[in-house]
Amino acid sequence: MASQITLSLGSEKTLSVLSLIEAKKLEKFLNGLKGVLFTSINEIIKDIAPLSEIRCVVLFGSYAKGTQTKASDIDILVVYEPPSFLAPDLLALYTEEIPKSVRGILKRSELKGGPKIHPFIVTGADHADMILNKEINVAKEALSHHVLLKGLSEYWREIAGCGHAVKN
């Protein structure tokens, strides 16, 4: 029977260790990619990296599990946080534009011959609500099997902020 461990996500040491583990997972994942898929994932990472409002980009689903087929799409969860200093009317516009920008970046990858990408783009607050929800959802699926493309430590800080004890 598999044993379970409980992590204290409030600890900086734990978050540092998790970040290192995520960096190694990403490195191993990228080293296993070839051809168009390698190019697609690297372009996504490069294009999203400068967008400061994007907290984390999480690849999950069959590609994260290593069970993908030629027909598989890439499932990506993008967690963003619009700047808090914007006036309410600008904030609403900004909140509409961030997902459009991310979808544009992902669509470019598809148009260059990469696999179809199925994005889930949510705010940090929506992500936290999903994690705390008792129902199975995208955020929980991503939590259980993922490769972090951006936000190696931010992702775990986001989870820790939910007050969610993660067990593996």
C-alpha positions as CSV (number, residue, x, y, z in Angstrom):
1,M,0.0,0.0,0.0
2,A,1.3,3.4,-0.9
3,S,2.1,5.7,2.0
4,Q,1.0,9.3,2.2
5,I,2.9,12.4,3.2
6,T,1.6,15.8,4.2
7,L,3.4,18.9,3.2
8,S,3.5,22.1,5.1
9,L,3.0,24.6,2.3
10,G,3.4,27.5,4.7
11,S,7.1,26.8,5.0
12,E,9.5,28.6,2.7
13,K,11.8,25.5,2.8
14,T,8.9,23.3,1.5
15,L,8.1,25.8,-1.2
16,S,11.8,26.0,-2.2
17,V,12.0,22.2,-2.4
18,L,8.8,22.0,-4.4
19,S,10.2,24.6,-6.8
20,L,13.3,22.5,-7.3
21,I,11.3,19.4,-7.9
22,E,9.1,21.3,-10.5
23,A,12.3,22.6,-12.2
24,K,13.6,19.0,-12.6
25,K,10.2,17.8,-13.8
26,L,10.1,20.5,-16.4
27,E,13.7,19.7,-17.5
28,K,12.9,16.0,-17.8
29,F,9.7,16.8,-19.7
30,L,11.4,19.1,-22.2
31,N,14.2,16.6,-22.7
32,G,11.7,14.0,-23.7
33,L,10.1,16.2,-26.4
34,K,10.9,16.0,-30.1
35,G,10.1,17.8,-33.3
36,V,7.0,20.1,-33.5
37,L,6.0,19.4,-30.0
38,F,9.3,20.5,-28.6
39,T,9.2,23.7,-30.7
40,S,5.5,24.3,-29.7
41,I,6.1,24.0,-25.9
42,N,9.3,26.1,-26.0
43,E,7.6,28.8,-28.0
44,I,4.7,28.9,-25.5
45,I,7.2,29.2,-22.6
46,K,9.1,31.9,-24.4
47,D,6.1,33.9,-25.4
48,I,4.3,33.8,-22.1
49,A,7.4,34.4,-19.9
50,P,7.3,38.2,-20.3
51,L,3.6,38.5,-19.4
52,S,3.9,39.5,-15.7
53,E,0.2,39.1,-15.0
54,I,0.5,35.4,-15.8
55,R,1.3,33.7,-12.5
56,C,1.6,30.2,-13.7
57,V,1.1,28.0,-16.7
58,V,0.3,24.4,-16.0
59,L,0.4,21.6,-18.5
60,F,-1.8,18.7,-17.4
61,G,-3.8,15.8,-18.8
62,S,-2.3,13.1,-21.0
63,Y,0.9,15.0,-21.8
64,A,1.7,15.5,-18.1
65,K,0.9,11.9,-17.4
66,G,2.9,10.6,-20.3
67,T,-0.2,8.8,-21.8
68,Q,-0.7,11.0,-24.8
69,T,-1.5,9.7,-28.3
70,K,-1.1,11.3,-31.7
71,A,-4.8,12.5,-31.3
72,S,-4.2,14.0,-27.9
73,D,-4.6,17.7,-27.4
74,I,-2.5,19.7,-24.9
75,D,-4.4,20.8,-21.8
76,I,-3.0,24.0,-20.3
77,L,-4.2,25.8,-17.2
78,V,-3.2,29.5,-17.1
79,V,-3.6,31.4,-13.8
80,Y,-3.4,35.2,-14.1
81,E,-3.8,38.2,-11.9
82,P,-4.6,41.6,-13.4
83,P,-2.9,44.5,-11.7
84,S,-4.8,45.8,-8.7
85,F,-4.0,49.5,-9.3
86,L,-6.3,49.8,-12.4
87,A,-9.6,51.7,-12.2
88,P,-12.6,49.4,-12.3
89,D,-13.5,50.1,-15.9
90,L,-9.9,49.5,-17.1
91,L,-9.7,46.4,-14.9
92,A,-12.7,44.9,-16.6
93,L,-11.2,45.6,-20.0
94,Y,-7.8,44.3,-18.9
95,T,-9.4,41.1,-17.5
96,E,-11.0,40.5,-20.9
97,E,-7.8,41.1,-22.8
98,I,-5.5,38.8,-20.8
99,P,-7.3,35.6,-21.9
100,K,-7.5,36.8,-25.5
101,S,-3.7,37.5,-25.5
102,V,-3.0,34.0,-24.1
103,R,-5.3,32.3,-26.6
104,G,-3.5,34.2,-29.4
105,I,-0.1,32.9,-28.2
106,L,-1.4,29.4,-28.0
107,K,-3.2,29.6,-31.4
108,R,0.1,30.6,-33.0
109,S,1.6,27.4,-31.8
110,E,-1.2,25.4,-33.3
111,L,-1.0,27.2,-36.6
112,K,2.7,26.3,-36.8
113,G,1.8,22.7,-36.9
114,G,1.7,21.9,-33.2
115,P,-1.0,19.9,-31.5
116,K,-4.3,21.4,-30.7
117,I,-4.2,23.2,-27.4
118,H,-7.1,23.2,-24.9
119,P,-6.6,26.2,-22.6
120,F,-8.3,26.9,-19.3
121,I,-7.6,30.6,-18.4
122,V,-8.6,31.6,-14.9
123,T,-7.9,34.4,-12.3
124,G,-6.1,33.5,-9.1
125,A,-9.3,33.9,-7.2
126,D,-11.2,31.5,-9.5
127,H,-8.3,29.0,-9.3
128,A,-8.4,29.1,-5.5
129,D,-12.2,28.6,-5.6
130,M,-11.7,25.6,-7.8
131,I,-9.0,24.1,-5.5
132,L,-11.3,24.5,-2.5
133,N,-14.4,23.2,-4.2
134,K,-15.3,19.6,-3.3
135,E,-16.1,18.7,-6.9
136,I,-13.6,17.3,-9.3
137,N,-12.4,20.1,-11.7
138,V,-9.6,21.3,-13.9
139,A,-7.6,22.8,-11.1
140,K,-7.7,19.6,-9.1
141,E,-6.8,17.5,-12.1
142,A,-3.9,19.8,-12.8
143,L,-2.8,19.6,-9.2
144,S,-2.6,15.8,-9.3
145,H,-0.6,15.5,-12.5
146,H,1.2,18.5,-14.0
147,V,4.3,20.0,-15.5
148,L,4.7,23.7,-14.7
149,L,5.8,25.7,-17.7
150,K,5.8,29.0,-15.8
151,G,5.6,29.9,-12.1
152,L,7.4,27.1,-10.5
153,S,7.2,28.6,-7.0
154,E,4.1,30.8,-7.7
155,Y,2.0,27.8,-8.3
156,W,2.7,26.3,-4.9
157,R,2.3,29.7,-3.2
158,E,-1.1,29.9,-4.9
159,I,-2.0,26.4,-3.6
160,A,-0.7,27.3,-0.1
161,G,-2.8,30.5,-0.2
162,C,-5.9,28.3,-0.5
163,G,-5.0,26.8,2.9
164,H,-5.1,23.4,1.1
165,A,-3.1,20.6,2.5
166,V,-1.7,18.6,-0.4
167,K,-1.2,14.9,0.0
168,N,0.6,12.6,-2.4
